[in-house]
Amino acid sequence: QARHNSQFTCKGEEPALATITVIKEVVNNNGGNNGVPDFQLFVDNGTVSTPVTSSVATQVSAGSYTVGESGISGYEASFSGDCNASGELVLAPGESKTCTITNDDISANITMIKNVINNNGGTTATSTFKMRIDGVLVPSGNSKSVTANSPHTITEDAQAGYTFVSITGSPECPAVLGGTATLDEGEAITCTITNDDSPL
């Protein structure tokens, strides 16, 4: 049995133990505001999932494990130390290993769409309108990466013969020009600005 099952023990035999330490690191370089306590860490041997605390050594039965986490979305995780790229490692009896999970916040993203209503003789194309995020030109159909958890101003340059109608799309889009949108880590939204040609 022991040959095929590393968790098998004979009656009265103590299980072979090992030690694992999981270290959590959080990188907030794109506006993220979460920290180590916001992530719940665990090690899983396929049968039992054991909660662990960052940087605290935890005694477990020897065998194969996968290190994992739950908690905050909008972060990209990578593994280093004694884990492979998938967070897997093998612990021999009496062995101590350390695995580090690094979470890097993902940039938020705003896509701008221009909608032009030409029902009064107007002929101006959507490409003529200049929409901006924080003053930076964003052509229709294009996106701009922005920092999370910060307000970003959406405007457009005035176009002769056209009036502003609305900004629609994702709930985070502002209702008026000059309004702001604030996004979570990794969040992507689309905002459509509609203009109507004025009667001649």
C-alpha positions, 0 to 999 in steps of 0.5 A: 500500500505504501508503495502506491499511496504516500499517505498510507500508514500501518496501524499504529504507525505515525504519519510521515510529516514535513513542513511547508511555508507559504509566503504571500507578496502583493505588488500594487503598481497599477493602483491596486489597494489590497494587501496580504490579509485580503488573500486566503492561502491554503495547501491541498494534497488532493484530499484535504485542503489546509489553510495556512498563514503567510510566512508561518511554517505549517506541518503537514503529511509528506506528499504532493501538494498544490499551493492555492489562494482565494480572495481578491480578483484583478491580480495576476499570481505567479509562483516561485521558491520550491513550487513550480509555475503551477504552485505544485511541490512534493514534500519528502518526510522531514523536508521543509520547503517554501513557496512564494505567491506574488500577486501583481495588480492588473491595470484597469481599462476603458474603451471609448466608442463614438456614436454620431446621429446625422438626422439633420443633414450632418455628414461628420464621421465618427473619426472626426470627434476627439474623445479623451481620457484624462486629456489623452486622445482615445479614438473610437474603438480604442482602449486606454489602460488606467490605474485602478481605484482612481477617478479618470475624467472622460471628455471630448473636444467640441464639434461645430454643429453637434450637441452632446446627447449622452454617455452610456455603457458600463455602470462606471461610465459618467453621465456627463462630459467631464465626469469621472470613472473609477475602476477596480483592479483588472476591470474593463469598461466601455463608454459610448458618447453620442452626439446629434447634429443640430438642425440647420 
